């Protein structure tokens, strides 16, 4: 076990107090956090399977800047974050003091901007250099909403709560450090009953549990082992008396008790320590799945919930060499779907981890936006994650192509769609609501609907 938690620390962590806690469970039409209300990337509703710049685009709304964050949809409103003023292009980086972040609210039906907030950057922002910040920028955390309040994590800019009309409710500083690789901050906050869970792993090497009404710190779970983690937490209700917050750290999965902030369990052997943990776990039928990649290692793991201490030998169902790129997996219909480097979709048996199929995305000249590369911002890997609508799987690449597959073991591709002929960067994961897809680029928010 290669982190600071000793066995004695773990034993203390297992003294827990019951707490009834659950993730945001919004209406069917709401997409209230990163990868949907349960964080698993699955919607019960359907969505269009084919579109083009001339077909099935209901509206597109200009955004004040780029961003890697994904849109969310709650109560007829769409929320998304952006940045501008610094690091917009490599040829014209600009001055760090001019960095602005934006929180934008857009009417779901019309695409009209309802309100927006512009916030200054901080004195200690990461410099726009290297291979991390230049790839995803300064607005990479997807907001979360509980139906009453909107919670926005802005890295060194802190955490801000708004009401749905844009009035600020509270603001909380959660640190101003940087990860050791200087790749920037990206993990998204989630709601757990009356707590806001904030993975300020770059800023403080800690996960925070904040009172969502006041911003007051209820607990923090700090560890140097959280360095180089970009994993959005998954809220997992174990039973009526226990809920775990599962997050990936280099080489391990951790479960943090939602009541105390203490480490409940860990499972090792899932990610390469040199690369870090940059995908998010998902849960299906009481099993946590995670898949990560890297230049020198990676893999996938399936862990049963409800364990204590080190569960590597007792609760791990399987490990495999299947490794995702920057995309989190989705588990549906008994299969785990992962997007691998090089433009492949891998399908694995969720029960055994056995690889069933590996298929290459089928692109066409007509579905590739002009002047757009094969990756994300400035040619980096694709940052979006696959999602499910009905019985179809969707994945949007950084160049704007959205590939549509049948979500089964055969995973037959049925479409490759584009939104624009212009050069735009698509780094977020689409949101699904009311039979429509909402896809953000570096310039616009698009609504796709039949």
C-alpha positions in Angstrom: 0.0 0.0 0.0 1.8 3.1 -1.2 0.1 5.9 0.6 0.3 7.6 4.1 -2.6 5.6 5.6 -1.2 3.1 8.1 -3.2 0.1 9.5 -3.7 2.1 12.7 -5.2 5.0 10.7 -7.5 2.6 8.9 -8.7 1.1 12.2 -9.7 4.5 13.4 -11.4 5.2 10.1 -13.8 2.3 10.6 -15.5 3.8 13.6 -18.4 5.4 11.7 -21.7 7.0 12.6 -24.8 6.1 10.4 -25.9 8.7 7.9 -28.7 8.4 5.5 -27.2 9.9 2.4 -27.9 9.7 -1.3 -26.7 11.3 -4.6 -28.8 13.9 -6.4 -31.8 12.0 -7.7 -33.4 14.6 -10.0 -36.4 14.3 -12.2 -36.1 12.1 -15.2 -35.6 15.1 -17.4 -32.8 16.5 -15.3 -29.1 15.9 -15.9 -27.9 17.4 -12.6 -24.2 16.6 -12.4 -21.2 15.2 -14.3 -22.6 12.2 -16.3 -26.1 12.5 -15.1 -28.0 12.4 -11.8 -26.4 9.1 -10.6 -23.0 9.8 -12.2 -23.1 6.6 -14.3 -23.7 8.2 -17.7 -27.1 6.6 -18.2 -30.4 8.2 -19.1 -33.7 6.3 -19.3 -34.9 8.6 -22.1 -34.0 8.5 -25.8 -32.0 11.0 -27.9 -31.6 11.7 -31.6 -29.2 9.3 -33.4 -28.5 11.4 -36.5 -27.8 15.1 -37.1 -25.8 17.6 -39.1 -25.2 21.3 -39.4 -28.5 21.5 -41.4 -30.5 18.9 -39.5 -31.8 18.3 -36.0 -30.0 21.3 -34.4 -32.7 23.1 -32.4 -30.5 26.0 -31.4 -26.9 27.0 -30.6 -25.9 29.7 -28.2 -22.5 31.5 -28.1 -20.5 31.0 -24.9 -18.1 33.6 -23.4 -15.1 31.2 -23.6 -13.8 27.7 -23.8 -14.0 25.0 -21.1 -13.6 21.3 -20.5 -16.6 21.2 -18.1 -19.9 19.6 -19.2 -23.3 21.2 -19.2 -25.9 20.2 -16.7 -29.7 20.6 -17.0 -32.1 21.2 -14.0 -35.6 22.6 -13.9 -35.6 23.9 -17.5 -32.2 25.6 -17.1 -28.8 24.7 -18.5 -25.6 25.6 -16.5 -22.1 25.5 -17.9 -18.7 27.1 -17.0 -16.1 28.8 -19.3 -12.9 30.8 -19.1 -11.4 33.6 -21.1 -8.7 36.3 -21.1 -5.7 34.0 -20.6 -4.6 30.7 -22.3 -7.1 30.9 -25.1 -4.5 30.0 -27.7 -0.9 29.0 -27.6 0.1 31.7 -30.1 -1.5 34.4 -27.9 -1.4 33.2 -24.3 -1.9 36.6 -22.8 -1.4 37.8 -19.2 -2.5 35.6 -16.2 -4.0 38.6 -14.4 -6.6 38.8 -17.2 -8.0 35.3 -16.6 -11.8 35.3 -16.1 -14.1 32.5 -15.3 -17.8 32.5 -16.3 -20.9 30.7 -15.0 -23.6 30.8 -17.6 -27.3 29.9 -17.3 -29.3 29.2 -20.5 -33.0 28.6 -21.0 -33.4 24.9 -22.1 -36.3 25.5 -24.4 -35.1 28.6 -26.4 -31.3 28.6 -25.9 -31.6 32.2 -24.6 -29.0 33.3 -22.0 -30.8 33.9 -18.7 -27.9 35.1 -16.6 -24.1 34.9 -16.3 -21.4 35.6 -13.8 -17.9 36.7 -14.5 -15.2 36.0 -11.9 -11.6 37.1 -11.7 -8.8 34.5 -11.5 -6.5 34.2 -8.5 -2.9 35.3 -8.1 -1.7 31.7 -7.9 -3.3 30.3 -11.1 -1.4 27.6 -12.9 0.7 28.9 -15.7 -0.4 28.1 -19.2 2.4 25.8 -20.2 3.2 22.1 -20.5 0.8 19.3 -21.6 -2.0 19.6 -19.0 -3.4 23.1 -18.6 -2.8 23.8 -22.2 -5.0 20.9 -23.1 -8.0 21.6 -20.8 -7.7 25.2 -19.5 -9.3 26.8 -16.5 -12.9 25.7 -16.5 -12.8 21.9 -16.2 -15.1 21.2 -13.3 -18.7 20.3 -14.1 -21.2 22.1 -11.8 -23.8 20.2 -9.7 -27.3 21.2 -8.7 -29.7 19.8 -6.1 -32.8 21.4 -7.6 -32.5 24.4 -5.3 -28.9 25.6 -5.5 -26.1 25.5 -8.1 -22.7 24.6 -6.8 -19.6 25.5 -8.9 -16.1 24.5 -8.2 -13.5 26.8 -9.8 -10.2 25.3 -8.6 -8.1 28.0 -7.0 -11.1 30.2 -7.4 -12.9 28.2 -4.7 -16.5 26.9 -4.4 -19.5 29.1 -5.0 -23.2 28.4 -4.4 -25.9 30.2 -6.3 -29.6 30.0 -6.3 -31.1 29.2 -9.7 -31.6 32.8 -10.5 -27.9 33.6 -10.1 -27.8 35.1 -6.6 -24.7 34.1 -4.7 -25.4 32.2 -1.5 -21.9 31.5 -0.2 -18.3 31.1 -1.2 -15.6 28.8 0.2 -11.9 28.7 -0.3 -10.5 25.1 -0.6 -6.8 25.8 -1.2 -4.5 27.2 -3.9 -1.8 24.6 -4.4 -1.1 22.8 -7.7 -0.6 19.2 -8.5 3.0 18.1 -8.8 2.7 17.6 -12.5 1.2 21.1 -13.0 -1.5 19.6 -15.2 -4.2 21.6 -13.5 -7.5 20.9 -11.7 -10.4 19.1 -13.2 -12.5 16.8 -10.8 -16.1 17.8 -10.3 -18.1 18.3 -7.1 -21.1 16.1 -6.2 -24.0 16.3 -3.7 -24.6 13.8 -1.0 -27.8 14.5 1.0 -26.9 17.8 2.9 -23.3 17.7 1.9 -21.4 19.1 -1.0 -18.4 16.8 -1.8 -15.5 18.8 -3.2 -12.5 16.9 -4.6 -9.9 19.7 -4.1 -7.1 17.3 -4.6 -4.9 19.6 -6.6 -5.6 22.6 -4.3 -5.3 20.9 -0.9 -4.6 17.2 -1.5 -8.0 16.6 0.1 -11.6 15.8 -0.4 -14.0 18.1 1.5 -17.5 17.6 2.9 -19.2 21.0 3.1 -22.6 21.9 4.4 -24.4 22.6 1.2 -26.6 25.3 2.8 -23.7 27.3 4.4 -20.4 26.1 2.9 -19.2 25.3 6.4 -16.6 22.5 6.5 -18.1 19.3 8.1 -15.0 17.2 7.4 -12.0 16.9 5.2 -10.1 13.8 4.1 -6.5 14.9 3.4 -3.6 12.7 2.0 -0.5 13.3 0.0 -1.5 10.2 -2.0 -4.3 12.3 -3.7 -1.7 14.1 -5.7 -2.2 13.6 -9.5 -5.9 12.7 -9.1 -8.6 14.0 -11.4 -11.3 11.6 -10.5 -14.9 12.8 -9.8 -16.3 11.0 -6.8 -19.1 8.5 -6.9 -21.7 8.5 -4.1 -22.6 4.9 -3.2 -25.3 4.0 -0.7 -24.2 0.8 0.9 -27.2 0.3 3.2 -29.5 2.4 5.4 -26.7 3.2 7.8 -23.8 3.8 5.5 -22.9 5.7 2.4 -19.4 5.8 0.8 -17.8 8.4 -1.4 -15.6 6.5 -3.9 -12.7 8.2 -5.6 -9.7 7.1 -7.6 -6.1 7.9 -6.4 -3.0 6.7 -8.2 -2.9 2.9 -8.0 -6.0 2.6 -5.8 -9.7 3.1 -5.3 -10.7 4.7 -2.0 -14.1 4.8 -0.2 -14.5 7.7 2.2 -17.3 7.4 4.8 -19.8 10.2 4.0 -20.5 10.9 7.7 -17.0 11.1 9.1 -14.7 11.7 6.2 -12.6 8.8 7.3 -11.3 6.2 4.9 -13.6 3.2 4.9 -11.9 0.9 2.4 -9.3 0.7 -0.4 -8.5 -1.6 -3.3 -5.1 -1.5 -5.0 -3.8 -2.3 -8.4 -6.0 -0.2 -10.8 -3.9 2.7 -12.0 -0.3 3.5 -12.9 1.2 5.7 -10.2 3.4 7.7 -12.7 0.4 8.8 -14.7 -2.2 9.4 -12.0 -5.9 8.7 -11.9 -7.9 10.8 -14.4 -11.1 8.9 -14.9 -14.2 8.5 -12.6 -15.6 5.3 -11.1 -19.1 4.1 -11.8 -21.4 1.7 -9.9 -23.8 -0.9 -11.2 -25.6 -3.6 -9.2 -23.5 -3.0 -6.1 -20.2 -3.2 -7.9 -17.8 -0.3 -8.5 -16.0 -0.3 -11.9 -13.0 1.8 -12.8 -10.8 1.9 -15.9 -7.7 4.1 -16.4 -4.8 4.1 -18.9 -1.4 5.6 -19.2 1.8 5.5 -21.1 3.3 2.9 -18.8 0.4 1.0 -17.4 -3.2 1.0 -16.3 -6.2 -1.3 -16.4 -9.7 -2.0 -15.1 -11.1 -3.2 -11.8 -14.5 -4.3 -10.4 -14.9 -4.1 -6.6 -17.9 -5.1 -4.5 -19.1 -2.4 -2.2 -19.6 -2.7 1.6 -16.1 -3.8 2.6 -13.7 -2.5 5.3 -10.0 -1.8 5.4 -8.0 -3.2 2.5 -10.4 -5.1 0.4 -8.0 -6.0 -2.4 -8.2 -9.7 -1.6 -11.7 -9.9 -0.3 -13.9 -7.7 -2.5 -12.2 -7.4 -5.9 -14.2 -9.4 -8.5 -11.7 -9.0 -11.2 -8.9 -7.0 -12.7 -8.1 -6.7 -16.4 -5.6 -5.0 -18.8 -8.4 -3.1 -20.5 -7.5 0.6 -20.1 -9.4 3.7 -20.9 -8.0 6.9 -22.3 -9.3 10.1 -20.5 -12.9 8.8 -20.7 -14.7 7.2 -17.8 -16.4 3.9 -18.5 -20.1 3.2 -18.7 -21.7 -0.1 -17.6 -24.9 -1.1 -19.2 -26.7 -4.4 -20.1 -24.0 -6.6 -18.6 -21.2 -4.9 -20.5 -18.5 -2.3 -19.6 -17.8 0.1 -22.4 -14.4 2.0 -22.4 -12.9 4.3 -24.9 -9.3 3.4 -25.5 -6.4 5.3 -27.0 -6.1 5.3 -30.7 -9.9 5.7 -31.5 -11.2 2.3 -30.2 -14.2 1.2 -28.2 -13.6 -1.8 -26.0 -16.5 -4.0 -24.7 -15.9 -6.2 -21.6 -18.1 -8.6 -19.8 -19.1 -6.7 -16.6 -19.3 -10.0 -14.6 -15.9 -11.4 -15.5 -13.9 -8.5 -17.0 -13.2 -10.6 -20.1 -12.7 -8.5 -23.2 -15.5 -9.3 -25.7 -14.7 -7.0 -28.6 -12.6 -4.0 -29.6 -13.8 -1.9 -32.5 -12.4 1.2 -34.2 -14.5 4.3 -34.6 -15.6 4.7 -38.2 -15.2 8.3 -39.2 -15.9 9.8 -42.6 -14.7 13.0 -44.3 -18.2 14.4 -44.3 -18.4 14.0 -40.5 -15.1 15.7 -39.6 -15.2 19.4 -38.9 -12.7 21.3 -41.1 -9.3 22.2 -39.5 -10.0 20.1 -36.4 -7.6 17.5 -35.2 -8.3 14.0 -33.9 -8.0 15.0 -30.2 -9.1 17.6 -27.8 -8.0 21.2 -27.2 -4.6 21.8 -29.0 -4.5 18.2 -30.2 -4.6 16.5 -26.7 -6.6 13.3 -26.2 -10.4 13.3 -26.1 -11.8 14.3 -22.7 -15.5 13.4 -23.1 -17.0 10.2 -21.7 -19.5 7.7 -23.3 -23.1 8.0 -22.2 -26.2 5.9 -22.7 -29.7 7.1 -23.9 -32.3 4.4 -24.2 -30.4 1.5 -25.8 -27.8 3.7 -27.7 -24.3 4.7 -26.7 -22.9 8.1 -27.5 -19.4 9.4 -27.6 -18.2 12.9 -28.6 -14.6 13.3 -29.7 -12.6 16.5 -29.3 -13.0 17.3 -33.0 -16.8 17.4 -32.6 -17.8 14.0 -34.1 -20.4 12.2 -32.0 -20.4 8.4 -32.7 -23.6 6.5 -32.0 -23.6 2.7 -31.2 -26.0 0.0 -30.2 -25.4 -0.4 -26.5 -24.9 -4.2 -26.6 -22.1 -6.8 -26.8 -21.8 -6.3 -30.6 -21.7 -2.5 -30.2 -22.5 -1.8 -33.9 -21.8 1.8 -34.9 -24.9 3.3 -36.5 -23.9 7.0 -37.0 -21.1 9.5 -37.0 -22.5 13.0 -36.7 -21.1 16.6 -36.7 -22.5 19.9 -35.5 -20.4 22.3 -37.4 -18.0 22.8 -40.3 -16.1 25.4 -38.3 -13.0 24.7 -36.1 -14.3 24.2 -32.6 -13.0 22.1 -29.7 -15.4 19.7 -27.9 -14.0 18.7 -24.6 -17.1 18.1 -22.4 -19.5 15.1 -22.1 -23.0 15.7 -23.5 -26.0 16.1 -21.3 -29.3 14.3 -22.0 -32.7 15.8 -21.1 -36.2 15.8 -22.5 -35.2 13.7 -25.5 -32.4 16.1 -26.5 -28.6 16.2 -26.4 -26.8 19.3 -25.1 -23.2 19.5 -26.3 -20.7 22.3 -25.5 -17.8 23.4 -27.6 -15.1 26.0 -27.1 -17.5 28.5 -28.7 -21.1 27.4 -28.5 -23.7 25.3 -26.6 -25.7 23.2 -29.0 -29.2 21.6 -28.6 -29.7 18.5 -30.7 -33.3 17.3 -31.0 -35.6 15.8 -33.6 
